[in-house]
Amino acid sequence: MSNKYGNDLIIFDGDIAISPRGDLSTSNDYEKNNITPFPGYYNMIFSIFNRLSTVKGEMPIHPEYGSKIPLLVSTPNNPDAVELIREAFFELLEDDSRIEKINSIDIQQVDNKVSVNANVFLTGRSESATFVFPNFYIE
């Protein structure tokens, strides 16, 4: 069973989640057992996070997949780094065809941690959704 925002396997701490019956757990299965704002919510988070964690150009077959975020985590901890993170998030979200409009990208910086809240309109939805990406470390 799938939904229009995608479906994915859930991996916890590097392990694939397997039910007591031996079934693989998908994000759709996870959503059935947890309260979610809409079907596909966790897939949006997982797939955006995967793209965030991949250096743009790292995948030769898909050179446009990824982001600049992994390259920024070791930049000097200053307001310029925060602005570069904001730009990288905007570019990444803008490239996702499931996102119709980016309403806001809010960044909180505390010491060497940066957390990002992105509020977006997804295609086919009448209300916005907020996704939280906590604790990117910059030195």
FENVEN-V253796 format. One record per residue. N is the residue number from 1. RES is the residue in one letter. SS is DSSP state (H for helix, E for strand, - for the rest). Layout:
n->N res->RES ss->SS
n->N res->RES ss->SS
//
This chain:
n->1 res->M ss->-
n->2 res->S ss->-
n->3 res->N ss->-
n->4 res->K ss->-
n->5 res->Y ss->-
n->6 res->G ss->-
n->7 res->N ss->-
n->8 res->D ss->-
n->9 res->L ss->E
n->10 res->I ss->-
n->11 res->I ss->E
n->12 res->F ss->E
n->13 res->D ss->-
n->14 res->G ss->-
n->15 res->D ss->E
n->16 res->I ss->E
n->17 res->A ss->-
n->18 res->I ss->E
n->19 res->S ss->-
n->20 res->P ss->-
n->21 res->R ss->-
n->22 res->G ss->-
n->23 res->D ss->-
n->24 res->L ss->E
n->25 res->S ss->-
n->26 res->T ss->E
n->27 res->S ss->H
n->28 res->N ss->H
n->29 res->D ss->H
n->30 res->Y ss->H
n->31 res->E ss->H
n->32 res->K ss->H
n->33 res->N ss->H
n->34 res->N ss->-
n->35 res->I ss->-
n->36 res->T ss->-
n->37 res->P ss->-
n->38 res->F ss->-
n->39 res->P ss->-
n->40 res->G ss->-
n->41 res->Y ss->H
n->42 res->Y ss->H
n->43 res->N ss->H
n->44 res->M ss->H
n->45 res->I ss->H
n->46 res->F ss->H
n->47 res->S ss->H
n->48 res->I ss->H
n->49 res->F ss->H
n->50 res->N ss->H
n->51 res->R ss->H
n->52 res->L ss->H
n->53 res->S ss->H
n->54 res->T ss->-
n->55 res->V ss->E
n->56 res->K ss->-
n->57 res->G ss->-
n->58 res->E ss->-
n->59 res->M ss->-
n->60 res->P ss->H
n->61 res->I ss->H
n->62 res->H ss->H
n->63 res->P ss->-
n->64 res->E ss->-
n->65 res->Y ss->-
n->66 res->G ss->-
n->67 res->S ss->E
n->68 res->K ss->-
n->69 res->I ss->H
n->70 res->P ss->H
n->71 res->L ss->H
n->72 res->L ss->H
n->73 res->V ss->-
n->74 res->S ss->-
n->75 res->T ss->-
n->76 res->P ss->-
n->77 res->N ss->-
n->78 res->N ss->-
n->79 res->P ss->H
n->80 res->D ss->H
n->81 res->A ss->H
n->82 res->V ss->H
n->83 res->E ss->H
n->84 res->L ss->H
n->85 res->I ss->H
n->86 res->R ss->H
n->87 res->E ss->H
n->88 res->A ss->H
n->89 res->F ss->H
n->90 res->F ss->H
n->91 res->E ss->H
n->92 res->L ss->H
n->93 res->L ss->H
n->94 res->E ss->H
n->95 res->D ss->-
n->96 res->D ss->-
n->97 res->S ss->-
n->98 res->R ss->-
n->99 res->I ss->E
n->100 res->E ss->E
n->101 res->K ss->E
n->102 res->I ss->E
n->103 res->N ss->E
n->104 res->S ss->E
n->105 res->I ss->E
n->106 res->D ss->E
n->107 res->I ss->E
n->108 res->Q ss->E
n->109 res->Q ss->E
n->110 res->V ss->E
n->111 res->D ss->-
n->112 res->N ss->-
n->113 res->K ss->E
n->114 res->V ss->E
n->115 res->S ss->E
n->116 res->V ss->E
n->117 res->N ss->E
n->118 res->A ss->E
n->119 res->N ss->E
n->120 res->V ss->E
n->121 res->F ss->E
n->122 res->L ss->E
n->123 res->T ss->-
n->124 res->G ss->-
n->125 res->R ss->-
n->126 res->S ss->-
n->127 res->E ss->-
n->128 res->S ss->-
n->129 res->A ss->E
n->130 res->T ss->E
n->131 res->F ss->E
n->132 res->V ss->E
n->133 res->F ss->E
n->134 res->P ss->E
n->135 res->N ss->E
n->136 res->F ss->E
n->137 res->Y ss->E
n->138 res->I ss->-
n->139 res->E ss->-
//
